[in-house]
Amino acid sequence: MVRHTVTVKVRFDEATISSGRPRDATLTPNSRYVALVDDAGNRYAGSTDGLTRKLIPAESYTTDIVFDVPADAKDLRLVLRNNDFETAFIIGHENSLLHGKTTFALMKAS
């Protein structure tokens, strides 16, 4: 097994809230799913503990997510998405049953 650490920046986009919402009110994120997926479609889940922090508009932070992956896994990509069951039934949602899945290429640390 090889340990991979992915650093993710989490940000609350202040342009996405109602003008009537107090600017100092926190928002709790929905549940998340995070994994690395290899070229064969195998998934290696990571902990979402670092993605649960409440944020106020325009606030951000970074968190490290650790994955243990077999040494022969190739072309790893990050999957980071909402993990609420009901979203699978919302037409056009990234989690809907027929929607293409978004993955992110990993960059090696320099």
C-alpha positions as CSV (number, residue, x, y, z in Angstrom):
1,M,0.0,0.0,0.0
2,V,1.0,3.6,-0.7
3,R,-0.2,6.5,1.3
4,H,-1.4,9.5,-0.7
5,T,-2.3,12.8,0.9
6,V,-4.5,15.2,-1.0
7,T,-4.9,18.8,0.1
8,V,-8.3,20.3,-0.5
9,K,-9.3,23.9,-0.2
10,V,-12.9,24.4,1.2
11,R,-14.5,27.8,0.5
12,F,-17.9,29.3,1.2
13,D,-18.7,31.4,-1.9
14,E,-20.4,34.5,-0.6
15,A,-21.9,35.2,-4.0
16,T,-24.2,32.1,-3.7
17,I,-26.3,33.2,-0.7
18,S,-29.4,35.3,-0.4
19,S,-28.8,39.1,0.2
20,G,-31.1,38.7,3.3
21,R,-28.8,36.2,4.9
22,P,-26.7,37.6,7.8
23,R,-23.1,37.7,6.7
24,D,-21.9,36.3,10.0
25,A,-24.2,33.2,10.0
26,T,-22.5,29.9,9.6
27,L,-23.5,27.2,7.2
28,T,-23.0,23.5,7.9
29,P,-22.0,21.5,4.8
30,N,-23.9,18.5,3.6
31,S,-22.4,15.1,4.0
32,R,-19.5,14.4,1.6
33,Y,-18.0,11.4,-0.2
34,V,-14.3,11.4,-1.1
35,A,-12.2,8.7,-2.8
36,L,-9.4,8.1,-5.2
37,V,-10.4,6.1,-8.3
38,D,-7.8,4.3,-10.5
39,D,-7.9,3.6,-14.2
40,A,-9.6,0.2,-13.5
41,G,-12.5,1.9,-11.6
42,N,-11.4,0.8,-8.2
43,R,-12.3,3.3,-5.4
44,Y,-10.2,4.0,-2.3
45,A,-12.3,6.0,0.2
46,G,-10.9,8.7,2.4
47,S,-12.1,10.3,5.6
48,T,-14.5,13.2,5.2
49,D,-13.9,14.4,8.8
50,G,-11.9,17.4,7.6
51,L,-14.8,18.5,5.4
52,T,-17.5,19.1,8.1
53,R,-16.4,22.5,9.5
54,K,-19.0,25.3,9.6
55,L,-18.1,28.4,7.5
56,I,-19.3,31.9,7.3
57,P,-19.6,33.6,3.8
58,A,-16.1,34.1,2.2
59,E,-14.3,32.0,4.7
60,S,-12.0,29.2,3.6
61,Y,-9.6,26.6,4.9
62,T,-7.5,23.7,3.7
63,T,-7.5,20.2,4.9
64,D,-5.5,17.1,4.1
65,I,-7.2,13.8,3.2
66,V,-5.2,10.6,3.4
67,F,-5.7,7.6,1.2
68,D,-4.1,4.1,1.3
69,V,-3.9,2.8,-2.2
70,P,-2.3,-0.3,-3.7
71,A,1.2,0.4,-5.2
72,D,0.1,-0.8,-8.6
73,A,-2.9,1.6,-8.9
74,K,-2.5,3.8,-12.0
75,D,-3.9,7.2,-13.1
76,L,-5.5,8.2,-9.8
77,R,-8.2,10.8,-9.8
78,L,-10.1,12.4,-6.9
79,V,-13.8,12.1,-6.5
80,L,-15.3,14.7,-4.1
81,R,-19.0,15.0,-4.0
82,N,-22.2,15.5,-2.0
83,N,-23.3,12.3,-0.3
84,D,-27.0,12.8,0.4
85,F,-29.0,9.8,-0.8
86,E,-31.9,11.8,-2.2
87,T,-29.7,13.7,-4.6
88,A,-29.6,10.5,-6.8
89,F,-33.2,11.2,-7.7
90,I,-32.9,14.9,-8.6
91,I,-32.7,15.4,-12.3
92,G,-29.5,17.2,-13.3
93,H,-27.8,16.9,-9.9
94,E,-24.2,15.6,-10.1
95,N,-25.3,12.6,-8.1
96,S,-28.3,11.7,-10.3
97,L,-28.3,8.2,-11.7
98,L,-27.6,9.1,-15.3
99,H,-25.3,12.2,-14.7
100,G,-21.7,11.9,-15.7
101,K,-19.3,11.9,-12.7
102,T,-16.8,14.6,-12.1
103,T,-13.2,13.6,-11.1
104,F,-10.1,15.7,-10.6
105,A,-6.6,14.9,-11.8
106,L,-4.0,14.8,-9.1
107,M,-0.8,16.9,-9.3
108,K,2.4,15.7,-7.7
109,A,3.8,17.8,-5.0
110,S,7.0,19.6,-6.0
